[in-house]
Amino acid sequence: MAKVLIAPATLAGINGLYLQILREAGFKPVFPPRAAQLTEDELLQQLNGIVAAVAGSEPYTPRVLQAHPQLRVIARAGVGYDAVDLPAATRSTWPSPSRPTPTRRQWRNKLLP
């Protein structure tokens, strides 16, 4: 089952509709072990085996993105992409932040084998 990292500390412990939607689409939501903003080193560890991330303000640097080529989607929960290195993300993820939000079917088809 494809895993999605739910990184924002504000979403920890909240059983929202987004979790049901992810699960029904065939994804396994994964939360970091502590409810706090992740550092670059923590994010490097947390992204092992992750194909998509619901991002907070943790740093998606070139180092992070190069270490995790399996990461296909970074969906920002909140405003802005200042913590995402956009040139590096555009080269390695789908969709780019400038594209319209994909449908559930597009996400599933892109992420699941």
C-alpha positions in Angstrom: 0.0 0.0 0.0 1.4 3.4 -1.0 2.2 5.6 2.0 1.5 9.3 2.4 3.3 11.3 5.1 1.1 13.7 7.0 3.8 16.0 8.3 2.0 19.1 9.8 2.0 18.9 13.6 -1.4 20.6 13.5 -2.9 17.5 11.8 -1.5 15.0 14.4 -4.3 13.2 16.1 -7.1 14.8 14.0 -9.3 12.2 12.4 -10.4 14.3 9.4 -12.2 13.4 6.2 -8.9 13.6 4.3 -7.8 10.4 6.1 -10.8 8.6 5.0 -10.4 9.8 1.4 -6.7 8.7 1.3 -7.5 5.3 2.7 -10.4 4.7 0.3 -8.1 5.7 -2.5 -5.7 3.0 -1.4 -3.1 5.0 0.5 -1.8 4.5 4.0 -1.5 7.8 6.0 1.7 7.9 8.1 2.4 10.4 10.8 5.8 11.4 12.3 6.5 10.0 15.7 6.4 13.4 17.3 4.0 16.3 16.7 6.4 19.1 15.9 7.9 20.7 12.8 10.4 18.2 11.2 14.0 19.2 10.7 15.7 18.4 7.4 17.4 15.3 9.0 14.1 14.1 10.5 12.4 14.6 7.1 15.1 12.6 5.4 14.2 9.7 7.7 10.5 10.1 7.6 10.3 10.0 3.8 11.6 6.4 3.5 9.0 4.5 1.5 6.7 7.6 1.2 5.3 8.4 -2.3 3.4 11.6 -1.3 3.5 14.2 1.5 1.0 16.5 3.0 3.5 19.2 3.9 3.7 21.8 6.6 6.7 24.0 6.9 9.4 21.3 7.0 12.3 21.9 4.5 12.0 20.0 1.2 15.5 20.9 0.2 17.4 19.5 -2.8 19.2 17.1 -0.4 15.8 15.8 0.8 14.3 15.5 -2.7 17.4 13.9 -4.2 17.5 11.3 -1.4 13.8 10.4 -2.1 13.1 10.0 -5.8 10.1 7.9 -5.0 8.4 11.0 -3.6 6.0 12.1 -6.4 3.7 14.6 -4.7 4.1 17.4 -2.2 0.8 18.9 -1.2 1.1 21.9 1.0 -1.3 22.1 3.9 -1.5 25.8 4.3 -0.2 28.8 2.4 2.9 29.1 0.2 5.8 26.9 -0.8 8.6 28.8 0.9 9.9 25.6 2.6 9.9 23.7 -0.8 12.8 24.2 -3.1 10.7 24.6 -6.2 13.3 24.0 -8.9 14.3 20.7 -7.3 10.7 19.7 -6.6 9.7 20.5 -10.2 12.4 18.2 -11.5 11.5 15.3 -9.2 7.8 15.4 -8.2 4.3 15.5 -9.8 2.4 17.7 -10.0 4.4 20.9 -9.9 2.9 23.5 -7.5 1.8 25.7 -10.4 -0.6 23.1 -11.8 -4.2 22.8 -10.8 -5.0 20.3 -8.0 -5.3 16.8 -9.5 -8.4 14.7 -9.1 -8.4 11.6 -6.8 -8.2 9.4 -9.8 -5.1 11.2 -11.1 -3.4 10.9 -7.7 -4.3 7.2 -7.5 -3.1 6.4 -11.1 0.1 8.3 -10.6 1.0 6.9 -7.2 -0.2 3.3 -7.1 1.4 0.6 -9.2 
